[in-house]
Amino acid sequence: MGMTHISTLADPRVANALDRMFTAADRDKEVMARADLDAFAAMTTRERVDAAADVYMPVSEAGGRLLYALVRAARPATVVEFGTSFGISTLFLAAAVRDNGIGRVVTTELSPDKIAAARRTFAETGLDDVITVLEGDALETLATLEEPVGFVLLDGWKELCLPVLRLLEPRLTPGALVVADDVTMRELAPCLEYVRDPANGYHSVTFPVGDGMEISCRL
């Protein structure tokens, strides 16, 4: 019998942080259900960031576990996440990178409050050494990234997902995976149309977890 390898997701520090954040995120759902979404849609990105400073907007737990499995399988040297929020999805990505024994997660966030909270969580879970947080506008911060990218999670503001993907495209390795969360949101439609058109060089499939994830392989 070989050794039994326990996932970093089972580390009590990580499991407790995820439990705490998913519980808080469930409370947020009730708040968002009462929110004026039309007014929210009319805001600028910066206004939206301020308005949603306390809102989690996370991947589902099943979505997080799927992300973990995909990163374990793909073994990317660099994972890029667009939209840290409070860092729920970042923990799933970083746990996979930790268990792979190679790589790092580069994550982007505009809200200073969320960055501060996420950094505290990354430190308390012991995953901060594999996570780099880029503060500010992702279209500016990710433009400075020079290394090849093997995995991308698009989970920030949906209308920015396609511009972020196009920015990262020259860095994508052959076989890189691009995952877009919340396929049901209409703002994500341009990004979905893009990755679903074979002429753009992706093989794309919709996965039924949470509000739907689009998983696209760079050909």
PyRosetta script that sets phi, psi and omega in degrees:
from pyrosetta import init, pose_from_sequence

init()
pose = pose_from_sequence("MGMTHISTLADPRVANALDRMFTAADRDKEVMARADLDAFAAMTTRERVDAAADVYMPVSEAGGRLLYALVRAARPATVVEFGTSFGISTLFLAAAVRDNGIGRVVTTELSPDKIAAARRTFAETGLDDVITVLEGDALETLATLEEPVGFVLLDGWKELCLPVLRLLEPRLTPGALVVADDVTMRELAPCLEYVRDPANGYHSVTFPVGDGMEISCRL")
pose.set_psi(1, 132.3)
pose.set_omega(1, 175.9)
pose.set_phi(2, -81.5)
pose.set_psi(2, 179.3)
pose.set_omega(2, 177.2)
pose.set_phi(3, -67.8)
pose.set_psi(3, 147.4)
pose.set_omega(3, 171.7)
pose.set_phi(4, -90.3)
pose.set_psi(4, 123.0)
pose.set_omega(4, 179.9)
pose.set_phi(5, -97.5)
pose.set_psi(5, 121.3)
pose.set_omega(5, 178.7)
pose.set_phi(6, -92.7)
pose.set_psi(6, 134.4)
pose.set_omega(6, 178.3)
pose.set_phi(7, -66.8)
pose.set_psi(7, 145.7)
pose.set_omega(7, 174.4)
pose.set_phi(8, -59.5)
pose.set_psi(8, -22.8)
pose.set_omega(8, 176.1)
pose.set_phi(9, -61.8)
pose.set_psi(9, -23.1)
pose.set_omega(9, 179.3)
pose.set_phi(10, -85.7)
pose.set_psi(10, -9.4)
pose.set_omega(10, 175.7)
pose.set_phi(11, -58.4)
pose.set_psi(11, 127.0)
pose.set_omega(11, -177.0)
pose.set_phi(12, -54.7)
pose.set_psi(12, -34.7)
pose.set_omega(12, -179.9)
pose.set_phi(13, -63.9)
pose.set_psi(13, -41.1)
pose.set_omega(13, -179.5)
pose.set_phi(14, -74.4)
pose.set_psi(14, -46.7)
pose.set_omega(14, -178.8)
pose.set_phi(15, -60.2)
pose.set_psi(15, -42.5)
pose.set_omega(15, -179.2)
pose.set_phi(16, -66.7)
pose.set_psi(16, -40.8)
pose.set_omega(16, 179.3)
pose.set_phi(17, -63.7)
pose.set_psi(17, -42.7)
pose.set_omega(17, 179.7)
pose.set_phi(18, -65.6)
pose.set_psi(18, -42.8)
pose.set_omega(18, 177.9)
pose.set_phi(19, -57.7)
pose.set_psi(19, -47.4)
pose.set_omega(19, -177.8)
pose.set_phi(20, -60.9)
pose.set_psi(20, -44.6)
pose.set_omega(20, -175.7)
pose.set_phi(21, -73.2)
pose.set_psi(21, -37.4)
pose.set_omega(21, 177.3)
pose.set_phi(22, -65.9)
pose.set_psi(22, -35.8)
pose.set_omega(22, 176.9)
pose.set_phi(23, -63.4)
pose.set_psi(23, -45.4)
pose.set_omega(23, 177.8)
pose.set_phi(24, -63.7)
pose.set_psi(24, -38.3)
pose.set_omega(24, -179.3)
pose.set_phi(25, -65.7)
pose.set_psi(25, -35.2)
pose.set_omega(25, 177.6)
pose.set_phi(26, -63.6)
pose.set_psi(26, -38.4)
pose.set_omega(26, 176.7)
pose.set_phi(27, -63.9)
pose.set_psi(27, -38.8)
pose.set_omega(27, 179.5)
pose.set_phi(28, -59.8)
pose.set_psi(28, -36.1)
pose.set_omega(28, -178.0)
pose.set_phi(29, -57.9)
pose.set_psi(29, -38.2)
pose.set_omega(29, 179.3)
pose.set_phi(30, -66.5)
pose.set_psi(30, -39.9)
pose.set_omega(30, 178.4)
pose.set_phi(31, -63.8)
pose.set_psi(31, -46.7)
pose.set_omega(31, -178.2)
pose.set_phi(32, -64.7)
pose.set_psi(32, -32.0)
pose.set_omega(32, -179.9)
pose.set_phi(33, -63.8)
pose.set_psi(33, -27.1)
pose.set_omega(33, -179.8)
pose.set_phi(34, -94.3)
pose.set_psi(34, -6.8)
pose.set_omega(34, -173.0)
pose.set_phi(35, -74.7)
pose.set_psi(35, 156.8)
pose.set_omega(35, 176.3)
pose.set_phi(36, -87.0)
pose.set_psi(36, 94.5)
pose.set_omega(36, -172.2)
pose.set_phi(37, -71.2)
pose.set_psi(37, -27.6)
pose.set_omega(37, 178.1)
pose.set_phi(38, -67.6)
pose.set_psi(38, -42.2)
pose.set_omega(38, 177.3)
pose.set_phi(39, -63.6)
pose.set_psi(39, -39.0)
pose.set_omega(39, 179.5)
pose.set_phi(40, -62.6)
pose.set_psi(40, -43.5)
pose.set_omega(40, -178.2)
pose.set_phi(41, -64.4)
pose.set_psi(41, -28.4)
pose.set_omega(41, -177.3)
pose.set_phi(42, -80.7)
pose.set_psi(42, -10.2)
pose.set_omega(42, -177.4)
pose.set_phi(43, -74.8)
pose.set_psi(43, 159.1)
pose.set_omega(43, 169.7)
pose.set_phi(44, -73.1)
pose.set_psi(44, 165.2)
pose.set_omega(44, 179.3)
pose.set_phi(45, -57.2)
pose.set_psi(45, -44.5)
pose.set_omega(45, -177.9)
pose.set_phi(46, -63.4)
pose.set_psi(46, -41.1)
pose.set_omega(46, 178.2)
pose.set_phi(47, -63.9)
pose.set_psi(47, -38.7)
pose.set_omega(47, 179.7)
pose.set_phi(48, -66.1)
pose.set_psi(48, -40.9)
pose.set_omega(48, 178.2)
pose.set_phi(49, -58.2)
pose.set_psi(49, -44.1)
pose.set_omega(49, 179.6)
pose.set_phi(50, -67.0)
pose.set_psi(50, -42.7)
pose.set_omega(50, -178.1)
pose.set_phi(51, -65.7)
pose.set_psi(51, -31.5)
pose.set_omega(51, -176.7)
pose.set_phi(52, -102.9)
pose.set_psi(52, 20.6)
pose.set_omega(52, -174.6)
pose.set_phi(53, -59.1)
pose.set_psi(53, -26.5)
pose.set_omega(53, -178.3)
pose.set_phi(54, -105.0)
pose.set_psi(54, 1.4)
pose.set_omega(54, -172.5)
pose.set_phi(55, -96.4)
pose.set_psi(55, 133.3)
pose.set_omega(55, -174.2)
pose.set_phi(56, -73.8)
pose.set_psi(56, -51.3)
pose.set_omega(56, -177.5)
pose.set_phi(57, 50.2)
pose.set_psi(57, 53.8)
pose.set_omega(57, -173.2)
pose.set_phi(58, -89.3)
pose.set_psi(58, 171.7)
pose.set_omega(58, 165.2)
pose.set_phi(59, -69.2)
pose.set_psi(59, 160.9)
pose.set_omega(59, 173.4)
pose.set_phi(60, -72.3)
pose.set_psi(60, 163.7)
pose.set_omega(60, 178.2)
pose.set_phi(61, -62.8)
pose.set_psi(61, -40.9)
pose.set_omega(61, 177.4)
pose.set_phi(62, -62.5)
pose.set_psi(62, -39.3)
pose.set_omega(62, 176.8)
pose.set_phi(63, -62.3)
pose.set_psi(63, -40.5)
pose.set_omega(63, 178.2)
pose.set_phi(64, -63.1)
pose.set_psi(64, -42.1)
pose.set_omega(64, 179.6)
pose.set_phi(65, -66.9)
pose.set_psi(65, -35.4)
pose.set_omega(65, 175.6)
pose.set_phi(66, -64.5)
pose.set_psi(66, -44.3)
pose.set_omega(66, 177.6)
pose.set_phi(67, -58.3)
pose.set_psi(67, -43.7)
pose.set_omega(67, 178.9)
pose.set_phi(68, -57.9)
pose.set_psi(68, -48.6)
pose.set_omega(68, -177.8)
pose.set_phi(69, -63.7)
pose.set_psi(69, -41.2)
pose.set_omega(69, -179.2)
pose.set_phi(70, -64.3)
pose.set_psi(70, -42.5)
pose.set_omega(70, 179.9)
pose.set_phi(71, -68.7)
pose.set_psi(71, -37.5)
pose.set_omega(71, 176.4)
pose.set_phi(72, -60.5)
pose.set_psi(72, -42.6)
pose.set_omega(72, -176.6)
pose.set_phi(73, -71.6)
pose.set_psi(73, -39.8)
pose.set_omega(73, -174.2)
pose.set_phi(74, -80.5)
pose.set_psi(74, -26.4)
pose.set_omega(74, -179.8)
pose.set_phi(75, 49.8)
pose.set_psi(75, 51.3)
pose.set_omega(75, -178.3)
pose.set_phi(76, -72.8)
pose.set_psi(76, 146.6)
pose.set_omega(76, 175.2)
pose.set_phi(77, -73.7)
pose.set_psi(77, -35.1)
pose.set_omega(77, 178.3)
pose.set_phi(78, -133.0)
pose.set_psi(78, 125.5)
pose.set_omega(78, 173.8)
pose.set_phi(79, -105.5)
pose.set_psi(79, 129.6)
pose.set_omega(79, 175.7)
pose.set_phi(80, -112.1)
pose.set_psi(80, 129.0)
pose.set_omega(80, 175.6)
pose.set_phi(81, -115.4)
pose.set_psi(81, 123.8)
pose.set_omega(81, 174.1)
pose.set_phi(82, -95.4)
pose.set_psi(82, 107.1)
pose.set_omega(82, 179.7)
pose.set_phi(83, 103.0)
pose.set_psi(83, 84.5)
pose.set_omega(83, -179.7)
pose.set_phi(84, -69.7)
pose.set_psi(84, -42.9)
pose.set_omega(84, -166.5)
pose.set_phi(85, 52.8)
pose.set_psi(85, -127.4)
pose.set_omega(85, 179.9)
pose.set_phi(86, -90.7)
pose.set_psi(86, -0.2)
pose.set_omega(86, 170.5)
pose.set_phi(87, 96.4)
pose.set_psi(87, 17.3)
pose.set_omega(87, 178.5)
pose.set_phi(88, -62.9)
pose.set_psi(88, -55.1)
pose.set_omega(88, -179.0)
pose.set_phi(89, -64.5)
pose.set_psi(89, -33.1)
pose.set_omega(89, 179.2)
pose.set_phi(90, -59.9)
pose.set_psi(90, -38.3)
pose.set_omega(90, -179.9)
pose.set_phi(91, -64.3)
pose.set_psi(91, -40.9)
pose.set_omega(91, 177.7)
pose.set_phi(92, -63.1)
pose.set_psi(92, -43.2)
pose.set_omega(92, 179.8)
pose.set_phi(93, -64.8)
pose.set_psi(93, -44.8)
pose.set_omega(93, -176.4)
pose.set_phi(94, -69.6)
pose.set_psi(94, -35.7)
pose.set_omega(94, 177.1)
pose.set_phi(95, -61.5)
pose.set_psi(95, -39.6)
pose.set_omega(95, 179.5)
pose.set_phi(96, -67.7)
pose.set_psi(96, -41.9)
pose.set_omega(96, 177.7)
pose.set_phi(97, -61.9)
pose.set_psi(97, -43.6)
pose.set_omega(97, 177.6)
pose.set_phi(98, -58.2)
pose.set_psi(98, -46.2)
pose.set_omega(98, -176.1)
pose.set_phi(99, -73.6)
pose.set_psi(99, -24.7)
pose.set_omega(99, 173.5)
pose.set_phi(100, -70.6)
pose.set_psi(100, -27.6)
pose.set_omega(100, -178.0)
pose.set_phi(101, 80.9)
pose.set_psi(101, 3.2)
pose.set_omega(101, 176.4)
pose.set_phi(102, -142.6)
pose.set_psi(102, 155.1)
pose.set_omega(102, 169.5)
pose.set_phi(103, 100.7)
pose.set_psi(103, 176.8)
pose.set_omega(103, 176.2)
pose.set_phi(104, -150.5)
pose.set_psi(104, 161.7)
pose.set_omega(104, 176.6)
pose.set_phi(105, -109.4)
pose.set_psi(105, 125.8)
pose.set_omega(105, 173.9)
pose.set_phi(106, -108.3)
pose.set_psi(106, 117.0)
pose.set_omega(106, -175.5)
pose.set_phi(107, -122.3)
pose.set_psi(107, 150.5)
pose.set_omega(107, -171.9)
pose.set_phi(108, -123.2)
pose.set_psi(108, 139.5)
pose.set_omega(108, 179.0)
pose.set_phi(109, -154.6)
pose.set_psi(109, 142.1)
pose.set_omega(109, -178.3)
pose.set_phi(110, -96.5)
pose.set_psi(110, -26.8)
pose.set_omega(110, -175.4)
pose.set_phi(111, -83.5)
pose.set_psi(111, 116.4)
pose.set_omega(111, 179.4)
pose.set_phi(112, -59.8)
pose.set_psi(112, -36.6)
pose.set_omega(112, -180.0)
pose.set_phi(113, -64.6)
pose.set_psi(113, -42.8)
pose.set_omega(113, -179.8)
pose.set_phi(114, -67.9)
pose.set_psi(114, -38.7)
pose.set_omega(114, 178.7)
pose.set_phi(115, -60.3)
pose.set_psi(115, -45.5)
pose.set_omega(115, -179.2)
pose.set_phi(116, -61.4)
pose.set_psi(116, -44.9)
pose.set_omega(116, 179.8)
pose.set_phi(117, -65.6)
pose.set_psi(117, -42.5)
pose.set_omega(117, -179.3)
pose.set_phi(118, -63.9)
pose.set_psi(118, -42.5)
pose.set_omega(118, 179.4)
pose.set_phi(119, -60.3)
pose.set_psi(119, -39.7)
pose.set_omega(119, 177.8)
pose.set_phi(120, -62.1)
pose.set_psi(120, -43.0)
pose.set_omega(120, 179.8)
pose.set_phi(121, -65.4)
pose.set_psi(121, -42.7)
pose.set_omega(121, -179.3)
pose.set_phi(122, -62.1)
pose.set_psi(122, -37.7)
pose.set_omega(122, 179.6)
pose.set_phi(123, -69.3)
pose.set_psi(123, -44.8)
pose.set_omega(123, -175.2)
pose.set_phi(124, -70.8)
pose.set_psi(124, -22.1)
pose.set_omega(124, 178.3)
pose.set_phi(125, -90.5)
pose.set_psi(125, -5.9)
pose.set_omega(125, -180.0)
pose.set_phi(126, 74.5)
pose.set_psi(126, 18.2)
pose.set_omega(126, -178.6)
pose.set_phi(127, -106.8)
pose.set_psi(127, 2.6)
pose.set_omega(127, -174.6)
pose.set_phi(128, -63.6)
pose.set_psi(128, -22.9)
pose.set_omega(128, -177.7)
pose.set_phi(129, -75.6)
pose.set_psi(129, -12.9)
pose.set_omega(129, 177.1)
pose.set_phi(130, -109.1)
pose.set_psi(130, 6.9)
pose.set_omega(130, -177.4)
pose.set_phi(131, -118.9)
pose.set_psi(131, 128.1)
pose.set_omega(131, 172.2)
pose.set_phi(132, -111.6)
pose.set_psi(132, 122.8)
pose.set_omega(132, 179.1)
pose.set_phi(133, -99.7)
pose.set_psi(133, 121.2)
pose.set_omega(133, 175.6)
pose.set_phi(134, -97.5)
pose.set_psi(134, 117.4)
pose.set_omega(134, -177.6)
pose.set_phi(135, -89.9)
pose.set_psi(135, 134.9)
pose.set_omega(135, 175.5)
pose.set_phi(136, 117.4)
pose.set_psi(136, -164.7)
pose.set_omega(136, -178.3)
pose.set_phi(137, -69.6)
pose.set_psi(137, 119.7)
pose.set_omega(137, -176.0)
pose.set_phi(138, -58.6)
pose.set_psi(138, -33.0)
pose.set_omega(138, -179.1)
pose.set_phi(139, -67.8)
pose.set_psi(139, -22.1)
pose.set_omega(139, 175.0)
pose.set_phi(140, -90.5)
pose.set_psi(140, -48.3)
pose.set_omega(140, -174.7)
pose.set_phi(141, -67.5)
pose.set_psi(141, -37.6)
pose.set_omega(141, -178.2)
pose.set_phi(142, -75.4)
pose.set_psi(142, -17.5)
pose.set_omega(142, 177.3)
pose.set_phi(143, -66.4)
pose.set_psi(143, -19.7)
pose.set_omega(143, -179.3)
pose.set_phi(144, -87.3)
pose.set_psi(144, -6.7)
pose.set_omega(144, -177.4)
pose.set_phi(145, -73.3)
pose.set_psi(145, 129.2)
pose.set_omega(145, -175.9)
pose.set_phi(146, -112.0)
pose.set_psi(146, -23.3)
pose.set_omega(146, -173.9)
pose.set_phi(147, -80.6)
pose.set_psi(147, 161.6)
pose.set_omega(147, 176.2)
pose.set_phi(148, -62.7)
pose.set_psi(148, 145.0)
pose.set_omega(148, -178.0)
pose.set_phi(149, -115.6)
pose.set_psi(149, 126.3)
pose.set_omega(149, -176.5)
pose.set_phi(150, -105.7)
pose.set_psi(150, -9.3)
pose.set_omega(150, -177.6)
pose.set_phi(151, -155.3)
pose.set_psi(151, 132.8)
pose.set_omega(151, 179.8)
pose.set_phi(152, -130.1)
pose.set_psi(152, 130.7)
pose.set_omega(152, 170.0)
pose.set_phi(153, -110.6)
pose.set_psi(153, 119.1)
pose.set_omega(153, 178.3)
pose.set_phi(154, -99.8)
pose.set_psi(154, 101.3)
pose.set_omega(154, -175.3)
pose.set_phi(155, -139.0)
pose.set_psi(155, 16.6)
pose.set_omega(155, 176.1)
pose.set_phi(156, -89.0)
pose.set_psi(156, -154.1)
pose.set_omega(156, 178.7)
pose.set_phi(157, -58.8)
pose.set_psi(157, 128.0)
pose.set_omega(157, -167.5)
pose.set_phi(158, -63.3)
pose.set_psi(158, -35.1)
pose.set_omega(158, -177.9)
pose.set_phi(159, -71.5)
pose.set_psi(159, -12.5)
pose.set_omega(159, 178.0)
pose.set_phi(160, -96.2)
pose.set_psi(160, -5.8)
pose.set_omega(160, -175.7)
pose.set_phi(161, -61.7)
pose.set_psi(161, -43.8)
pose.set_omega(161, -179.9)
pose.set_phi(162, -66.9)
pose.set_psi(162, -46.7)
pose.set_omega(162, 175.7)
pose.set_phi(163, -57.3)
pose.set_psi(163, -38.3)
pose.set_omega(163, 178.6)
pose.set_phi(164, -66.4)
pose.set_psi(164, -43.4)
pose.set_omega(164, 178.5)
pose.set_phi(165, -61.4)
pose.set_psi(165, -44.9)
pose.set_omega(165, -179.6)
pose.set_phi(166, -62.3)
pose.set_psi(166, -36.7)
pose.set_omega(166, 177.6)
pose.set_phi(167, -63.6)
pose.set_psi(167, -40.0)
pose.set_omega(167, -176.5)
pose.set_phi(168, -82.0)
pose.set_psi(168, -18.8)
pose.set_omega(168, -171.3)
pose.set_phi(169, -50.4)
pose.set_psi(169, -44.8)
pose.set_omega(169, -179.9)
pose.set_phi(170, -61.2)
pose.set_psi(170, -18.9)
pose.set_omega(170, -178.3)
pose.set_phi(171, -93.6)
pose.set_psi(171, -12.3)
pose.set_omega(171, -174.1)
pose.set_phi(172, -69.0)
pose.set_psi(172, 132.2)
pose.set_omega(172, 177.0)
pose.set_phi(173, -78.4)
pose.set_psi(173, 154.9)
pose.set_omega(173, 173.2)
pose.set_phi(174, -57.9)
pose.set_psi(174, 132.5)
pose.set_omega(174, -177.6)
pose.set_phi(175, 85.4)
pose.set_psi(175, 0.4)
pose.set_omega(175, 177.4)
pose.set_phi(176, -58.4)
pose.set_psi(176, 144.8)
pose.set_omega(176, 177.8)
pose.set_phi(177, -103.1)
pose.set_psi(177, 134.5)
pose.set_omega(177, 176.4)
pose.set_phi(178, -119.1)
pose.set_psi(178, 119.2)
pose.set_omega(178, -178.5)
pose.set_phi(179, -113.4)
pose.set_psi(179, 124.5)
pose.set_omega(179, 176.6)
pose.set_phi(180, -112.6)
pose.set_psi(180, 127.0)
pose.set_omega(180, -177.5)
pose.set_phi(181, -92.4)
pose.set_psi(181, 153.8)
pose.set_omega(181, 175.8)
pose.set_phi(182, 68.0)
pose.set_psi(182, 60.7)
pose.set_omega(182, -178.4)
pose.set_phi(183, -65.6)
pose.set_psi(183, -15.4)
pose.set_omega(183, -178.5)
pose.set_phi(184, -78.1)
pose.set_psi(184, -12.3)
pose.set_omega(184, -176.9)
pose.set_phi(185, -81.9)
pose.set_psi(185, 128.7)
pose.set_omega(185, -172.3)
pose.set_phi(186, -65.6)
pose.set_psi(186, -26.4)
pose.set_omega(186, 179.8)
pose.set_phi(187, -66.1)
pose.set_psi(187, -18.7)
pose.set_omega(187, -179.4)
pose.set_phi(188, -84.9)
pose.set_psi(188, -9.0)
pose.set_omega(188, -173.6)
pose.set_phi(189, -52.8)
pose.set_psi(189, -44.8)
pose.set_omega(189, -179.7)
pose.set_phi(190, -60.9)
pose.set_psi(190, -37.2)
pose.set_omega(190, 178.8)
pose.set_phi(191, -67.3)
pose.set_psi(191, -42.6)
pose.set_omega(191, 180.0)
pose.set_phi(192, -65.2)
pose.set_psi(192, -42.7)
pose.set_omega(192, 177.6)
pose.set_phi(193, -58.4)
pose.set_psi(193, -38.9)
pose.set_omega(193, -177.2)
pose.set_phi(194, -66.0)
pose.set_psi(194, -51.1)
pose.set_omega(194, -176.3)
pose.set_phi(195, -73.8)
pose.set_psi(195, -21.5)
pose.set_omega(195, -179.8)
pose.set_phi(196, -84.3)
pose.set_psi(196, -9.3)
pose.set_omega(196, 177.6)
pose.set_phi(197, -88.4)
pose.set_psi(197, 111.2)
pose.set_omega(197, -176.1)
pose.set_phi(198, -55.8)
pose.set_psi(198, -24.7)
pose.set_omega(198, -179.4)
pose.set_phi(199, -62.7)
pose.set_psi(199, -20.8)
pose.set_omega(199, -178.6)
pose.set_phi(200, -90.0)
pose.set_psi(200, 0.1)
pose.set_omega(200, 169.9)
pose.set_phi(201, 89.4)
pose.set_psi(201, 28.0)
pose.set_omega(201, 177.3)
pose.set_phi(202, -126.1)
pose.set_psi(202, 151.8)
pose.set_omega(202, 166.9)
pose.set_phi(203, -110.2)
pose.set_psi(203, 117.4)
pose.set_omega(203, -166.7)
pose.set_phi(204, -122.6)
pose.set_psi(204, 139.9)
pose.set_omega(204, 178.5)
pose.set_phi(205, -139.8)
pose.set_psi(205, 141.6)
pose.set_omega(205, 177.1)
pose.set_phi(206, -92.3)
pose.set_psi(206, 131.1)
pose.set_omega(206, -175.7)
pose.set_phi(207, -112.9)
pose.set_psi(207, 128.6)
pose.set_omega(207, -173.5)
pose.set_phi(208, -84.0)
pose.set_psi(208, 68.7)
pose.set_omega(208, 171.4)
pose.set_phi(209, -122.3)
pose.set_psi(209, 143.2)
pose.set_omega(209, -179.4)
pose.set_phi(210, 54.9)
pose.set_psi(210, -128.2)
pose.set_omega(210, 177.1)
pose.set_phi(211, -91.9)
pose.set_psi(211, 22.1)
pose.set_omega(211, 177.1)
pose.set_phi(212, 92.3)
pose.set_psi(212, 134.1)
pose.set_omega(212, 175.4)
pose.set_phi(213, -122.8)
pose.set_psi(213, 136.5)
pose.set_omega(213, 174.4)
pose.set_phi(214, -98.6)
pose.set_psi(214, 121.7)
pose.set_omega(214, 179.4)
pose.set_phi(215, -111.6)
pose.set_psi(215, 117.6)
pose.set_omega(215, -175.1)
pose.set_phi(216, -121.0)
pose.set_psi(216, 129.0)
pose.set_omega(216, 178.1)
pose.set_phi(217, -99.8)
pose.set_psi(217, 128.7)
pose.set_omega(217, 178.0)
pose.set_phi(218, -74.3)
pose.set_psi(218, 119.3)
pose.set_omega(218, -174.6)
pose.set_phi(219, -83.6)
pose.dump_pdb("model.pdb")
